[in-house]
Amino acid sequence: MKDGRGNIIYVGKARNLKKRLNSYFTRFYSSPQQLDIKTGVLVRKITDFDTILTHTEKEALILESNLIKRHKPRYNVILRDDKRYPSLRLDINSLYPILSVVRKLEKDGALYFGPFASSSAVHQTLKVIHKTFKLRKCKTKAFQNRSRPCLNHQIGACLAPCCLSVDQNRYQEIVKEVVLFLKGRTPDLIKKIKKEMMATAATQDFEKAAVLRDKMFALEKTLEKQVAVTTDFIDRDVLAVARSTESSLITLLFIRGGFLLGTRGFSFSEIISTEAEMIGTFIRQYYETTPFIPKEILIPTILEDAPLIGEVLSNIKGQKVRILRPQRGEKFHLVKLAIQNAEDGLKELVASEAVDKDLLARLQKRFKMKKLPARIECVDNSNIAGKEAVAAVVVFEKAKPVKSAYRRYRIKTAAARDDYACLEEVIKRRFGKGEKSKPYPDILMVDGGKGQLNIAIAVLKELGLDGNFQILSIAKKDEEKSETQDKIYKPGQVNPVNLGREGDLLLFLQRIRDEAHRFAITFHRRRRSMAFIRSALDTIPGIGQKRKKSLLKHFGSIKKIRAATLEELSAVPGMNRKAAENVLTRISDEESI
């Protein structure tokens, strides 16, 4: 379906396209009051159709999915990228695998567990694993360069394969136990450990039996916190949908080995699909990228494409995957539980959106804007002593940060110490590309006082964008003048804007400014660290690119190079004693990063 500009606004499929399209237009013209608001809006926008015939329903299913990914139509279910959510990665190809927290899933042969709903959840899981299982904790670089065991080995929490001769089979047994735990097979793991404990006690190795007993108790304590919901120990996910006039929420319950391990919610707006269409599209998009597909997916409604989608997922998993709509028994109660979670989650979402909308409406009123400030951008510069000057732009939409739209800038032409010139350069680079600069913000905020505000006004006027959006500046309070809060300046007004009793508006703008500052500082520190590494080694006689690369690969950081002895430096591939002496002489006085 296309609008008047030729933009694709909806992609759908059906065995009978005529019947499917009639369902929209017949209701629109005969009984428009029966249509929900979003469907009515969509039908009014439709001016043209493209149709594609396929040989089979499976081809249609794949084509629909590909078109949605490519064109991202406004009224389709679009599952946002999941890379920001943390997962646990276990590199089983390594001789001594380590668990690490990652936010990007790759097809590298490693095992991935997650994604987890929050970083606190993944770190809590990691904490339990490190306390219970003797996996190595040090990162790969430290593992390769360590000369003696660390504190973890001394307290009995690691076997120290970095320095000691550790039987690989013994370590792999630990890895298998960790995998069982992360897959939700804790009861099976407890049985295994109990059996080992009894066998060890029978041989009168009571010390080892006591260690196994403590591990078993720790796992039982963890198991007590999990909720048992089924008795068949099958891995399954349970989906449910809750909808309001403006928002939709899909809730996903994760059940592993009969235990409810967690839940996640996925919110969507401006969706016109039916509940079945939403679930079908969500299943295809979600399980194409997730590292684990369960044997069963339970849904609350009839899904015509269920066998077809199940076949696609089975091909991905390499095992049979079933999509079921239970009507009685344990599985039916699981679906009811998922529906209850979805409805509760939607209530919270709607309440949160109402609060955000009210805040933006009051912001619009306070600054006398013509439209709701749905998109707010903030610019901040960062440098120390005039070096490695950078800037950052952060974006908030509907009062929430949109990190995919954040931008970093290395200052190229302006003098690093000239804050005004840096701001001018960044604004020109952000808004000086014509149509490519869109979308424009409703509010552009700059960090600073009236000087920065005037620079922003002048640059936008030069670009012909003055009047396109509201410009504000936010300045920190001057405690020497007994000021008690930060100040907001707007064009054409000498004094700061008086927000009266609406202190939450100032807090909101401060939060955006602080996020811009955090993002800019993080980028600046990274640039400064890279510059320090370059300058610290590049100025040493006899240290060229090859030796510099070899030193950094061997030691991992300037700090460790500084702490190395002459013999250790000389032993690095490509180094000799004279070059090592030059490194020690020149780098010892450098300041640590």
N, C-alpha and C positions, 0 to 999 in steps of 0.2 A: 504494500500500500504506500502511495506517494502523496506528498502534499503539493501545494501550488508551485513550489520552487524545485520540485523534482527530487526532494530529499526522501529517502526511505524511512518511514515512520513505524512500520510494523511488518513483520515477516511471519507467515503462518502456513500450515499445510493441512490438507484434508483429503479423504478419499473422494469426496464430492465437493468441489470448490463452489459450485453454484449454491448448494444448500448452505454451506458455511457462510458465504457472503450475504445470502438472504437473511440469515439470522441477525446480522447487524442492521441492514437497511430496512427490512420489513418492520422491525420493532421501532426503529428511529422515526419512520414516517407514520406508522399506525398508532403506536403507543409509546411516545418518547419518555413518558413518565416512568416506564418500567426499566429504562436504561439507567445504569449508574452514570455518574457525572463524567468519568474519564472516557467511557465508551462513547458517550454523546459528543464529547470534544473531539475524539478521534474521527468519528464519522463525518463531522463537519469539515475536518481538515483534508479528508481524502478527495483527491481530484483525479487519480489515475491508478491503474493496477499493472503489474507485470506478472505473468504466469509462466511457470516452467513445469512441463510434464516429465515425469520419471517413469522408468519401467517397473519399479517395485516400490513398496512402502519403505523398505530399508533405505533405498536411495533417497527417497523424499526426507526421511528422518535425518540422514547425514547432511543433505543439502541445506535443510532448514538450519541445522546447527552451524554449518559453515557460514551461511549468510548472516546469521545473527552475530557471530564473532567478527565478521568483516565489517559490517555496516553499523553495528550497535544501535538498532532502531530504538527510538525513545520509549515506545510502549511495550517492548518485549522485556522478558525477564533477562537481565544481564547480571551474571554473577561476577562481582568485582574480584580482582586479583587477590589470591590468598597468600602471597609471598610475605606479607608483613607479619603474619601469625607465626610464632615460634614453633619449631619442631625439634625433635631429638634425632641426631644422625649417628649411626653406628657403622663405621667403615669395616665391614667384615672381610675385606680384602687385605687388610693390614695384619701383620703377624700378631700384634698386640693391640686390638681395637680400642678406641676411646669413644666415649659418648660426648657429643658436643651439641650446643644449641645453635640452630641455623634458622634462617628465615627464607631461604631459597631452596627449593627441592630440585635436584638434578638427577638425570639418569646416569649415575656413575657406579652402579653396582652396590652402593651402600644401602643399608636398611634405614628407613625413615619412620618415625613414630609421631603421630600428631596429624594436623596442627593442633596445638593447645589453644584454649580460649584466651589465655593471658600469659604474660611472661612469668608472673608469680606462680602460676600452676606448673609450668614446665620446670622452673627452678626448684620448686618444692619436690617434684618427682625426682629430679636429679639429686637432690639432697638425700632423699630416702635411699636411692640406689648407691650413692657413694658411701653411705653409712652402713649398708648391708652387704654390698658386694665389693670384692677387692680389685675392681678395675683401676687402671692407671688414671691419674687425674691431670698430669702435666700435658701441656700442648705439644704438638709434634716437634717444633723447633727445640723446646726445652728438653724433650725426650731424647733427641738425637745428640744434644751437646752436654747433657748432665754428666758430671764426673763422680757424684756420690748420691746415695739415696736421700730423698727429702723427708720431711717430718711425717708425711702420710705413712711411709714405710715404718718409721719408728713407733708409731702408735698402732700399727697393725692394720691399717686401712688400705694398704697397697702392697703388691708383691715385689715392686721395684724392678720391673723388667728392663728399665733404662740402664741399670748398672749390674744387676745380678743375673745369673743364669736361671731363667724361669722356664719350666717345662711348658711348651706350647700347648700340649693337650690339656694340661691342667688349666691354663688360662682360657682355652676355648670352652671348657666346661663352665667357667664363670660367665663367659659371653652368652652361652646357651641359656643359663639361668636368668640373665638380665633380659634376654629376648622374651622368655616365657612371662616374666613379670610385666614387661611393657605391652605384651599382647593380651594382658588380662588373665593369664593362666596362673594366677597366684595359688589357687587350691591345688593344682597339679604340682606346682613347685614345692609347696609345703609338704605334700605327700612324698615327693622325691627326697627332700632334705631329711624328713623324718626317717625314711627307710635307711638313708646313709648313716644317720645318727645311731640307729639301733645296731646296724652292722658294725660300726666303729666301736660302740660300747661293748659289743660281744667280744671284740678282740682286745678289750681292756685298754684301748687308747682313749682314756677318759678326757684328756685335755682337748683333743680334736672333737670328741663328742659334745663337750661343753660349748665349743665354738659353733657347732652346727645347731645345738639347742637354742643359743642366743639368736642365731639367724632366723630360725623357725619362729621364735616368739616375736621377733621384729616384724616378720611378714604377716603373722596372725594379727598383730596390732594394726597393721596397715589395712588388712582385709576387713577388720571390724568397721572401718570408716566407709567401706564401699557398701552399696545397697544391692542385695540380691533380688532380682526381679523375675528370673526364669529358672527352671530346673533342668533344662536340656543342655546348658553350657554352649549353645551355638552363638557365634558372633553375628550380630545383626544391628542395623541402623533403623530408627523409626522416625518417619517424617510426619509433620502436621502443618497445616496452614491456618492462619488467622488473618482476617481482612477487615479494613475499615474503608470509609469513603476515600481516604487519601493515601493510606499506607497498607502494605501487606507484609506479613512476617512468616518465614518458614523456620520451624524449629526442628533440630536434628538431635535425637537422643543416641548416644553411643553405648551399646551393650556388648561387652566382651566377656565371654565365658560365663554368661548368665548374670553378670554384675553390671549395674549402671555406672559407667565411669565418668560421664559428663554430658553436657548439652551445649549446643551453640545455636544462635539465632542469626538469620540473614534477612535484612529488611530491604524492601523494594517500594518505590513510589511510581505512580503513573503507569501501573500495569493493567492492561485490559483483558488479559488471558483468564480463562476459567481456572478453577482450582486444579482440575486434572492437567490442563495445559501447563500451569505453573510448576506442578510437581514433576511432570515429564521433562520439561526443559531444565529444571534445576538438577535433576538426577544426572542428566547427560553432561551438563557443564561441570558439576561438582566432582563426579567420579572420574572424569577424564584427567584431572590433575592431582587428586588425592593419592597418597602413597599406599593406601590400604582400602580394598573393597571387601565388605563382609559377604557372607554366603546368602544372607537374606536382607531385603529392604522392605519394611512394612510401611504401607501408605493408607490414608483414611478414605480414599475414594476410588472409584473404578477408573482404570487407566487403560484405554484401548491399546496403546502401544506397549503395554507392560511386557509381553513375550518378546517383542522386537528389541526393546531397550535392554531387557535381561540378556538377550543373545549378544548384544554389543558389549555389555559389561563382562560377560563370560569370556569373550575373546580377549579382553584386556587383562582380566584376572588369570586366565588359564584354567579356571574351574567354573563349575556351574553356579550361576548367580540367579536367585529368584526374587521377583518383585511381587509381593502378596498384599491382598486386602483382607485381613482377618475379620471374621464376623462373630467370633465367640472365643472363650478361653483366655489363656495367659496373653497371647499375642494381641487380642482385641483390647485387653486392659492396658497393654503397653501403648497402643495407638491413642486410647483415651487419655493416658498420662501425657503423651506428646501434645495432644490438642489442648489440654489444660495449661501446659507450659507455654504453648504458642499464644493462647488468649491472654495469659498473665503478662507475657513479654510484650504483646501488642499494646496492652493498656499502659505499660511503662513507657513504651516508645511514643505513643500518642501524647501522653502527659509531658514527656520531655520535649517533643516537638512543639507542643503548645507553649511551654515556657520559653523556648528559643524564639518562637514566632512573636510572642509578646515582647521579648527583649528587643528584637529587631524593629518591631513596630514603634516602640518608644524611642529607639534610636533615630528612626525616620522622623518622628514628630519633633524630637529635640533639635535636630539639625535641619528641619524644614525641607526635607528631601521629597521629590516627586514620586519616588518609588521605594519599595522596601529594599534595604541594603542587603541583598541576598549574598553578594560576593564582596568580601573585604580583603584587600591586599596591604601588606606592610613591608616597608623597605628599611633595612638596617645595614650600616657599614661596620667594619671591624679591622683594626690594625693596632700594632704595638710599636711605639717609637718609629712610626712611619714605615714599617716594613711589612711586606706580604699583605698589602691592603686587599680586602675582599668585601663583597656585599652579598646580601641574601634577600629574597622576596618570599614571603610565606602567604598562603591563601587560605581563607576561611569561607566556606559556603554554608549557608543556613546555620551559622554560628558554630560550625564544626570544622576542624582543620582538614584540608585536602592535601596530604603530603605528596601525592603524585604530581601536584601542580607547583610544588616548591621549586625555586630556581636559585642557583649559586652563580656569582659573578666574580671573576678575577679582574681587578681594576687594571686597565691596560694603558690609558692615556693620562689620566689625572694624577697629580702628585699625591702620594699616599697620605701625607699630613694634611692635605686640603680636604676637609670633610665635605664642604660645599661642592667642590669639583667632582669628588667621587660620587656624590648623590646625583649630580647632573648627568654624569656618564651613565649611571645605572638606569635612571629614568628614561634616558634617550634610547638605551639598548632594549629596555622592556617595552616601550610604547612607540618606538620609531620605525616599525616594520610594516606600517600600513595595516592591511587586512590580516596579516599574519600575527599581529599583536593581540587580536581578539581571542578570547572574550575579555572585555574591559571590566574592571571592578566597579561596583557601585560606590565604594569608598576606597580611596588610596590614602594610607596613613604612612607618615615618615617619622622616624625616631629623631627627635630634636625639638627645638623651639621655633620662634618666628622666623629666624634666618633660614632654616631648612624648609619651612613652609613656603617662603617667598621664592626659594630656588625651584621647588616643585611646581609652583604656579607659573613661573617664567618659562620653564622647560616645556610644560604642557601647552602653554600659549603658543610657543614657537612651533610646536608640532601640530597646532590646530586642534588640540583636544580640550582646550579650556571650556568648561561648562558641560563636558560629557559625563563627569562624575564628581562627587564630593571629595575635596582634599582636606585632610586634617594632619596636624602634627601633635606628637605627645612628648612632653618634656618632663624630666624628673623634677621632683620637688627640691627646692633650695632650702636646706635646713638652716643655713646661716641667716636667712630672711624669715625664719620661723614658719615656713610653709609646711602644711600638714599632709598634702597630697599632690600627686602629679597633676600636670596642667594640660588641657586640650585646647589647641588653637585652631581657628578656622579662618578662611579668607574674609577680608573686610571687617574684621573685629580685632581691636587692639588688645583687649583683656581676654583672659582665658574663658572658655565656655563654662557657664555656671550650670552644673548638672543637678543642683538642688539636692533633694533627698534620694535621687536615683543613683545612689552610689554603685549599684550593680552594673550600670552602664560603663562607668570608669573602670571597674574591675575587669569587665569584659575586654575593653580596649587595651588595658594593661596586659591582659593574658596574651592577646595577639602580639603586642610589642615584645613581650618577654620570649615568646616562641620565635619571633624573628631574630632576637638577640642570641638565643640559644643556637639556632641554626647557623647564624653567621660566625659565632665564636667557634663552633665545632669545625666548620670549614677552615677557619683561620688557623686553628691549632694544627690541623692536618697539614696545611700548606707550610706552616712554620717548622713543623717537625721534619718534613721532607727537605726544606731548605737547609736546616741545620745539619742533617746527615750529609747533604751534598757539600756544604761549605766546610764541615769539620774534616772530611777526608780529602776533598779536592785540593786543599792548600798544602797537603803534606808532600814533600819531595819524594819521588820514587813510588808514589801511589797513583797508578793510573786507573782506568775504568775496570780492567780485569781484576786487579788486586782489590779494588774497592768492592766489587761485586763478590769476590771470594771471601773477603772479611765479613761482609754483612750476611752472607749465606751461612758462614760457619758460626758466627757469634749471635746474629739476630738483631743486635742493637748497638748503638754507640756506647751505652752504659756498660755493656758486657765487654766490649773491646777495651774500654778504659780499665776495667777490672782485671784484664788478662795479664799474664806474666810475659816476659820477653820470650821464654821458651814456647809458650802456647801460641804467641803471634808468629814466631818463626816457623812453627810446624804447619801453619795454614798453607794449603796448596798455592804455589806461585809466589810465596813470600820468602825472603831471606833475612839474615840477622840485621843487616844495615837498615832495610826497610822497616823491620819491626822496631828498631831503636828510634827511627824517625817518628813512627806512629806514637810510641810511648812518650816521646819528648813533646810533640806538638799537641797531642790530644789530652794530656793530663790536666792542662789548665782550662780546658773548655768547660763551659757550664752545662750541667746535666739537663736533659729534657724530661 
